[in-house]
């Protein structure tokens, strides 16, 4: 069971379930509405209509596709914030290579290395975080994870997906109990 509240800020408190109990999951969506639900999957369904009709493999694939689009959106928001704070200018010729890396298709795996150490993985050090998908790196692919200032979006389960979106600072997700990695409600 779930409820989408378009007026959360108007009543100043979280609504109760129809039976009087409390919701165990809540997420503020891009349009400012808040979804209250009994499971993480119900919130993901609100983000991806038709999700509840998919089998487990189709759900994982749908989350990965959605995560790639969402990661690109989060990356752009972080770049815009850095630009407003004066620490990043995508139009600056010196920062154009950085902007190109930040804007790379999020469904792809990246490998970073320093010119003086070819073949040796390098960390992401710029102040603008690099947003990547867990599903594009080890242990899910042969590509090693990139260290440093990286925000990882994890579409491998409903709970890990929502928790990782929350960790970006762009979304707000809350669960009554800590999410168990790899387990869907």
C-alpha positions in Angstrom: 0.0 0.0 0.0 1.2 3.5 -0.8 0.2 7.1 -0.8 1.4 10.0 -2.9 1.1 13.3 -1.1 1.3 16.4 -3.1 0.8 18.7 -0.1 3.3 17.3 2.5 4.5 20.8 3.4 1.0 22.0 3.9 0.0 19.8 6.8 3.3 19.8 8.6 3.3 16.1 9.5 3.5 12.7 7.9 0.1 11.2 7.1 -0.8 7.8 8.7 -1.8 4.7 6.9 -5.5 4.1 6.5 -5.3 1.6 9.5 -3.7 4.4 11.7 -0.2 2.9 11.5 2.9 4.6 10.2 4.4 4.1 6.8 7.8 2.4 6.7 9.2 4.2 3.6 9.0 7.7 2.4 10.7 9.6 -0.6 10.4 13.1 -1.9 10.2 12.9 -5.7 11.4 15.4 -8.3 8.0 17.1 -8.5 8.1 17.9 -4.7 5.5 15.3 -3.9 6.2 12.7 -1.2 5.5 9.0 -1.6 4.7 7.1 1.6 4.8 3.3 1.2 5.0 -0.1 2.9 8.0 -1.1 0.7 10.8 0.3 -1.3 9.4 -1.5 -4.4 6.2 0.6 -4.1 8.3 3.8 -4.2 10.3 2.5 -7.2 6.9 1.8 -8.8 5.9 5.4 -8.3 9.1 6.4 -10.1 8.7 3.8 -12.9 5.0 3.1 -13.6 4.5 -0.6 -14.5 7.4 -1.7 -12.4 5.2 -4.0 -10.3 4.2 -6.0 -13.3 7.8 -7.0 -14.1 9.6 -10.2 -13.1 12.8 -10.0 -11.0 15.2 -9.9 -14.0 13.1 -7.2 -15.8 13.0 -5.2 -12.6 16.7 -5.2 -12.3 17.1 -4.2 -15.9 14.5 -1.4 -15.5 16.3 -0.1 -12.4 19.6 -0.1 -14.2 18.2 1.9 -17.1 16.4 4.3 -14.8 19.6 4.6 -12.7 21.6 5.6 -15.8 19.2 8.4 -16.6 19.0 9.5 -13.0 22.8 9.4 -12.6 23.1 11.8 -15.6 20.5 14.1 -14.0 22.3 14.0 -10.6 25.6 14.7 -12.3 24.2 17.7 -14.1 22.8 19.1 -10.9 26.1 18.7 -9.1 27.9 20.4 -12.1 25.4 23.2 -12.0 25.8 23.6 -8.2 29.6 23.7 -8.6 29.2 26.3 -11.3 27.0 28.5 -9.1 29.6 28.2 -6.2 32.3 29.3 -8.6 34.3 26.1 -8.6 33.5 24.7 -12.0 32.8 26.2 -15.5 32.1 23.6 -18.2 32.7 26.4 -20.8 36.3 27.0 -19.6 38.8 25.4 -22.0 40.9 24.2 -19.1 37.9 22.4 -17.5 36.4 21.1 -20.8 38.1 17.7 -20.4 36.6 17.4 -16.9 33.2 18.4 -18.1 33.5 15.7 -20.9 34.2 13.0 -18.3 31.4 14.2 -16.0 29.0 14.1 -18.9 29.9 10.6 -20.1 27.0 8.1 -20.6 26.4 6.8 -17.1 25.6 3.3 -18.3 29.2 2.9 -19.5 32.2 1.9 -17.4 35.1 4.4 -17.1 38.7 3.7 -16.4 40.9 6.5 -15.1 44.7 6.5 -15.2 47.4 9.1 -14.9 49.5 9.7 -18.0 52.7 9.0 -16.0 51.3 5.7 -14.8 49.5 4.1 -17.8 47.5 1.0 -16.9 47.4 1.8 -13.2 43.9 2.8 -11.9 43.6 6.4 -10.7 41.2 8.0 -8.2 38.8 10.7 -9.1 40.1 13.8 -7.4 38.3 16.9 -8.8 35.9 18.7 -6.4 32.8 17.9 -8.5 31.9 14.3 -7.6 31.7 11.8 -10.4 28.4 9.9 -10.4 28.6 6.3 -11.4 26.6 3.1 -11.3 27.6 0.2 -9.1 26.3 -2.2 -11.8 28.9 -1.0 -14.3 31.9 -2.1 -12.1 33.3 -5.1 -10.3 31.9 -7.5 -9.2 29.2 -7.0 -11.8 31.6 -6.4 -14.6 35.4 -6.8 -15.1 36.0 -3.1 -14.7 37.5 -2.1 -11.3 35.7 0.5 -9.2 37.0 4.0 -9.3 38.1 5.5 -6.0 38.1 9.0 -4.8 35.3 11.6 -5.0 32.7 9.3 -6.5 29.0 9.0 -5.7 27.8 5.5 -6.4 24.2 4.8 -7.4 23.3 1.2 -6.7 20.4 -0.2 -8.8 20.9 -3.8 -7.7 17.9 -3.8 -5.3 15.0 -1.5 -4.6 16.4 -0.6 -1.2 19.9 -0.1 -2.3 18.7 2.1 -5.2 16.7 4.4 -3.1 19.3 4.6 -0.3 22.0 5.4 -2.9 19.8 8.1 -4.4 19.4 9.6 -0.9 23.2 9.5 -0.5 23.6 11.9 -3.6 22.0 14.7 -1.6 19.6 15.4 -4.5 16.9 13.0 -3.3 15.4 12.4 0.1 14.5 8.9 1.1 13.8 7.5 4.5 13.1 3.9 5.7 12.0 2.7 9.1 14.6 0.0 9.1 18.0 0.0 7.5 18.0 -1.4 4.0 19.5 -4.9 3.6 21.7 -4.9 0.6 20.5 -7.2 -2.1 17.0 -7.8 -0.6 13.8 -6.3 -2.1 10.7 -5.8 0.1 
